[in-house]
Amino acid sequence: MNHNIKTHLADLIRTALARIAPDQAGTDILLERPKQAAHGDFACNAAIQLARALKRNPRELAQGLVAALPASPFVAKVDIAGAGFINFHLQPAAKLAIVHEVLAQGDAFGRSTLGGKQKVQIEFVSANPTGPLHVGHGRGAAYGASLANLLAFAGWDVTREYYVNDAGRQMDILALSVYWRYMQHCGGNYALPQGIYQGDYVIDIARELYAQQGEALYRTPENWVPPHPEIWTAEAVDSGERDAWIDAAIAALKATLGETDYRIVFEAGLDAEVADIREDLLQFGVRFDRWFSEHSLVTSGRIAEMLDVLRARGYLYEKDGALWFRASDFGDEKDRVVRRENGVTTYFASDIAYHYDKYERGYDHMIDIFGADHHGYMARVRASLAALGLDPDKLTIALVQFAVLYKDGAKMQMSTRSGQFVTLRDLRAQV
């Protein structure tokens, strides 16, 4: 049988209606599973539904419909119950037909052409490559991969994309953390400062860096590390004093190593973590068609191009040495900085340029899957699209709630920086 059994039974009822009440042949036919198995496989209330319009007793109308039903090789018996329900009892062959259909179609069973090969891009996970994926990332990965698979199965041309945040402050903090562990491998007894990445995976990256470079990159810390306490007080953390020290240490390391050697350290962390994330996701059953580099937005000139468009459309202005985007003109709660006083563009500027690039690639629709903490970010992303003259309705933003784990009754913290997290790999192993 090539079509749905409910459709077949509905066609039988319509044929019967055409024979005894032609004016009602276009009536919608409802078929439901009876609550009791003894009442058959499907029940139809068409006689009860049409009795008033036809001025007929519903049970008598049901009898007339049953008498007018065409013969079907899939129907074993039809009876009438209650006020006029028509109950269909199916032949075993009707129930087994779907099995033959599944076997014949194999992996194509259930596939449709609903999407019409429209191009849709789904960006998901996109965790900073500063450490292993934890269980929170796993939920976003499962959701994004499932959505992509479903759309592809329904006929959309799907591109699965991971946005690699390989530029910006967090990656510089990872480079600083790797270099600190590298100094320890060089024989120095330098306690790891609070506020930089504490996980054991950093030790492994530094060990590989030492194996490749020996002590060629070693610089005496006394000559470049800004003074810092062994333990930062809560007040120092809250006031931003610790973050200011981290930024100063990053700047000092860059100046001490020079661009070439700093890039070696930076890419040691980046390459190791991207490779680890890629392998972890593959083991989880999630694959990506494209890994898009944030850094490429700078080298390709995409950020500069995007800023030129916003400037030409009148949505940029300068204030206090920084460059601002008029996000409030589009419903955001305030305007946003896109280039700081020091000339460095913000993460938000990269994100605008990334979405600008997506639109330029010609997708019919784009889907961003964000963590729940990005709820406030949605308005500014949509504001930037409208400012660029792009259709915000072509972008859907889906929020995924965080995964929460408890151990011994206490909620477990997930912090890559502090090294306190349950990795996706560990969770898989336990499951």
Secondary structure, 3 states (H helix, E strand, C coil): CCCCHHHHHHHHHHHHHHHHCHHHCCCCCCEECCCCHHHCCEEECHHHHHHHHHCCCHHHHHHHHHHHCCCCCCEEEEEEECCCEEEEEECHHHHHHHHHHHHHHHHHCCCCCCCCCCEEEEECCCCCCCCCCEHHHHHHHHHHHHHHHHHHHCCCEEEEEEEECCCCHHHHHHHHHHHHHHHHHCCCCCCCCCCCCCCHHHHHHHHHHHHHHCCCCCCCHHHCCCCCCCCCCHHHHHHCHHHHHHHHHHHHHHHHHHHHHHHHHHHHHHHHHHHHHHHHHHHCCCCCCEEEECHHHHHCCHHHHHHHHHHHCCCEEEECCEEEECHHHHCCCCCEEEECCCCCECHHHHHHHHHHHHHHCCCCEEEEEEEHHHCCHHHHHHHHHHHCCCCHHHEEEEEECCCCCEECCEECCCECCCCECCEHHHHHHHC
